[in-house]
Amino acid sequence: MIADTLDSLNQKIKDPFDLAHLFALLQDAQLGRTVFSTSLGQEDQVLTDFIFRHSIAVDIFTLDTGRLFQETYDVLSATTKKYNKHIDCFYPKHDALAELVARDGINGFYDSVDKRKACCGVRKIEPLKRALEGADVWITGLRQEQSANRSALHHFEYDEAFDIVKFNPLSHWTLDQVNQYLETHKVPQNKLHKKGYVSIGCAPCTRAISEGEDIRAGRWWWESSHKECGLHQIKN
C-alpha cells in the first residue's frame, strides 16, 4: 500500500534539512513521474534552484491566475533567464473565467468566502488539476512553520484530494534557513519580500504583514478562514 511506502520513506530520513539526501530518497523510491508546482515564492525558489542546478528530472510549472503582481512575473522571467530552463505556465480556462466574472463581478471574491473559493477554483484549482495530469509525485515548498494548519506536515504524504503522492522537502525548514539559502546561491527573489510580503499570491488578495503577525495573515486578510485556497488540503 502507498501509505506503507510513504511511512517507510519518512522513517528513512536521516537529515530532514539535507535536500540532496531527501531527493535521493525520492529518486530511489521510483514512485513515477514527478512534477513541482512553484508559486515563485521564497520556498519554491529554493527548490527551483536545487532542481535546476542538479538537473533533476522534474517538470516545473506555475499557475498564472491572471491577477499576479508584476513583481511575480519579474521573478519568473529572471529565473528562466538565470538557469536557461523552461517553466510551464497553466492558465484559467477562458469560458469558466468569463462566467465567474459575469456572475460574481471582477472583485466578487471580497464579498464572501464562497465567492473567494469559487475564484480560486477557476483560477487555481482547475489549472492545477490539468498540470498534475499524468503525474505520480507532486513536489511542494510547504513548511510546518508557515501556519498552524501545516504544523503536522511530513516529508512524504498522500494527497487524497488530487490522488497523488506529495513530497515536501522543506517541511522542517525555518524562514531563516530559506533566506540563507537564497542569499548563498544568489537565487532571484520577489522584491515584495523586502516590503513585508511573506506569502505572496494574487495581488488583490495579498497584503504586507506587520511584525509579529502570522506568516499567512497577509493572504485573504479580510477573512477569518483557514487561509487556504484549496491547493493544499488541511488535515484535521
N, C-alpha and C positions, 0 to 999 in steps of 0.2 A: 504493500500500500504506500501511496505517496506520503502520507503522514509519517510513517516509519522511516522512510528515506530522508525526509527533512529533519526529523528528530536526530537521526544518525549524523547528518551533516552538521547540525548545530552542536552536537557533542564532540565533534572532531576539531572544533575551532580552538586553537591554542592561543592565538593572539587576536582579540576582537578588533584591534586597530590596524592590523597589518593587511593592507589591500592586496599585496602580492599573494599572501597566504590564503586569503578569502577567495580571490578569483581562481587560484589554483584548485581549491576545493570544488568550486563550481564547475570548472573545466573537467576535472577528473570524474565528476558525477555523471557527466554526459546526459544531461536532462533534456537536451534538444535545442532547437533554435532559440537564441537569446536576443532580446531587444532592450534598449534603455530609453526611457522617456525623460527628456530633460526640459525643465521649465526655464533653464538658463540662469537659475539662481545660484547661490554660492555653493551649496552642497553638490548640485548637479554639475557645476563647472569643475569641481574636484574630480568627479567620476569621468567626465568627458576627457579631461586632461590625461587621466590614468589610462583610459581605454585607448585613446589615440596614440599616446606616446609608446605604449607597449603593443600596439597593433593587435589588440584583442578582437576576436571575431564576434563582434556585437553590432547590430544595426541600431543607430541612434536616430531618434525622431523627436520632434517637438510639436506641440499643439498651438497653432496660431488662431486664437479666438476672434481676431479682428478688432479687439479692444485693448491690445497690449500697449505698454509705454513705448515711446520711441527709443528710450534707453535700452529696452529689452531687445529691440531689433538691432541696435548697435552692437550689443553683446553677441548676437547670432552672427552678424557679419564679421566681427573681429575674430571670433572663434574659428569659423570656417577658413578664414584667411591665414590665421596663425598656423593651423595644423594641415592646411591644404586637404581637408576632408569634407565630406558631404554630410549634412544633417537633414533628414527628410522632414517636411512640414505637412501637417494634416490640418485641413480647414473645415469649418462647419459646412453642411450641405446648404446650398442657396435656398432651395424651396422651404426647408424647415426653418431657416433663419428668417426668411421673409414672413412666414406665417407667425412666428413668435413675435416679431416686431409689430406686425399688424394687429395682433391680439392684445399684447401687453404694453406696447409702446417701446421706444428706443431705450428708455431707462426704467422699465417696469420692474426690474429686479429690486428697486428700492422699496416697492410697495408692500411686499410680503416675502416670507421665507419660501413659500411655494413658488412664487414667481421667480425668485432668485435661483432656486433649484432648477426650474424649467429652463432658465437661461443657461445655466451651467450644463444642463443636459444636452442642449443643442450645440453649444459652443465647445464643450469639453468631452462629455461622456460618449456621445455618438462618434466623434472623430477618434477618440481613444480606442473604442471597440474595433474600428477599422484598422487602426495602427497595430493592434495586438493580434489581428487575424493571422493564424498560422504560427504564432509564437508559443513556445513552451515555458519560457522563463522571462520574467519582467523585472529588470533592474530599476531600483528607485533610489533617490537620495534622502529617504526618510531617516529621521533621527529620533531617538527616545526623548531627547531634551526639548524637542520642538513644541510639544503640548502634552497635557495630561492624557489625552486620547491615544497618544503614541508611546506612552511610558512602558508598555509591555512588549514593545516591538522586538522581534527576533531577526536574526540574520537571514534565515530561510523560513519562509511561511507559505501557506497555500491560500490564495485569494479565491474564495468561493464565488464572489460576485462575477468575476471575469474568468473563472475556471482556469487559473494559471498559477504557476509557482512564482512567488515574489522573492527577490534577493535584495536585501537591504544592507549593503556592505558598510554604510556609515552609521548604522543604528546606535553604536555606542560612542560615537564621536561627539565632542563638545564643539560649540561655535568657535571657540578659541583655536581648536585644532584645525577646523576648516579654514579659518582665516590665515593661520600659519602656513598651511599647505599652499593656499592660493598665492601668498606672497613669495614663498620659497620658489615656486615653479613659474612665477610671473604669468598667471592664468588671467585671461580677460575677465573683468567683473563689471557688473552693473553699477553705474555711477550713483544710482539712488541709494545703494547700501550705505554710503557715507553721509546720507541725509536722513538717516533714521528708518529707512525702509529695509526691514529684515526679510520678511516673507513677501515676495512680490508676485502678484497675479495680474488680473486685468486692471487697467488704470482707474476706471470708475469705482472699483471695489477694493482699492488698496490705499492706505494712508501710512504715513510715518508713525512710529510708536515713540512714546516717551520713556525715559529711564525708569526701569522697574516694571514696565508693562510686560505681559506675556508676549512671546515671540509672534503668536498668531493674532494678537489683538488688532493689528492693522488690516486684517482681512475681514470684509463684511462687517465693519466696525459698528454699523447701526443695528446689528442683530445681537441677540443673546443666545446664539445657536452654538453647535459644536465646532464651528469654524472649519467645516469641511465642505467640499463641493461634490463629493461622491466618487472622486477618482480612487480614493483610498478609504476602504470601509473601516468604521470604528468598531473595535472589539469591546463588548460589554462584559 
